[in-house]
Amino acid sequence: MRRAIAEARKAAAEREKGYREQSLKIHPWVCARCGREFTRKNLHLLTVHHKDHNHDNNPADGSNWENLCVYCHENEHRRYLDYVEGGGAEAGQNRETKLTHSPFAKLQGLAVKKDS
């Protein structure tokens, strides 16, 4: 039993390390909720959140991940648990639209292309 638990924890840690490193390469080192910026010195406080709450859904393009500071990440999971406890997580229901926020959504419209 202990060996099985240890192997499961090791596998989870390996899986997390892989997608965390990928997310940090793909996404900016900024909390997607509060906008706090991170450097190498405090990067350990930036976590990777799975938008659909499925830790096995790790597409290589990072579409199911968002970088959140530890505080916003905890808040997101608390909100999700409250949502589930309230009966809102029915099968087939799109949880992402109710739970997540896209702080960078309007940036593309603000970007100005320079003519070469």
VENKAZI-V121247 format. One record per residue. SS is DSSP state (helix for helix, strand for strand, loop for the rest). OMEGA is omega in radians with two decimals (NA if undefined). Layout:
BEGIN
SS:OMEGA + SS:OMEGA
END
This chain:
BEGIN
loop:-3.14 + helix:3.14 + helix:3.12 + helix:3.11 + helix:3.13 + helix:3.12 + helix:3.12 + helix:3.11 + helix:3.13 + helix:3.12 + helix:3.12 + helix:3.13 + helix:3.11 + helix:3.14 + helix:-3.13 + helix:-3.14 + helix:-3.12 + helix:-3.10 + helix:3.08 + helix:3.12 + helix:3.12 + helix:-3.12 + helix:3.13 + helix:3.08 + helix:-3.06 + helix:-3.02 + loop:3.09 + loop:3.13 + loop:-3.10 + strand:3.07 + loop:-3.11 + loop:3.12 + loop:-3.01 + loop:3.10 + loop:3.13 + loop:3.14 + strand:-3.09 + loop:3.07 + loop:3.09 + loop:-3.10 + loop:-3.10 + loop:-3.10 + helix:3.12 + helix:3.11 + helix:3.11 + strand:-3.09 + strand:3.07 + strand:3.14 + strand:3.03 + strand:-3.07 + loop:-3.13 + loop:3.12 + loop:3.11 + loop:-3.07 + loop:3.08 + loop:3.12 + loop:-3.05 + loop:3.13 + loop:-3.07 + loop:-3.14 + loop:3.10 + loop:-3.07 + loop:3.12 + loop:-3.10 + strand:2.91 + strand:3.12 + strand:3.12 + strand:3.02 + strand:-3.07 + helix:-3.10 + helix:3.13 + helix:3.11 + helix:3.10 + helix:3.12 + helix:3.14 + helix:3.14 + helix:3.08 + helix:3.10 + helix:3.13 + helix:3.12 + helix:3.08 + helix:3.12 + helix:3.13 + helix:-3.13 + helix:3.11 + loop:3.10 + loop:-3.08 + loop:-3.07 + loop:3.11 + loop:3.14 + loop:3.10 + loop:-3.13 + loop:-3.13 + loop:-3.09 + loop:-3.03 + helix:-3.08 + helix:-3.13 + helix:-2.98 + helix:-3.02 + loop:-3.07 + loop:-3.11 + loop:-3.06 + loop:-3.10 + loop:-3.05 + loop:-3.08 + loop:-3.10 + helix:-3.11 + helix:3.12 + helix:-3.14 + helix:-3.09 + loop:3.12 + loop:3.12 + loop:3.10 + loop:3.07 + loop:-3.13 + loop:NA
END
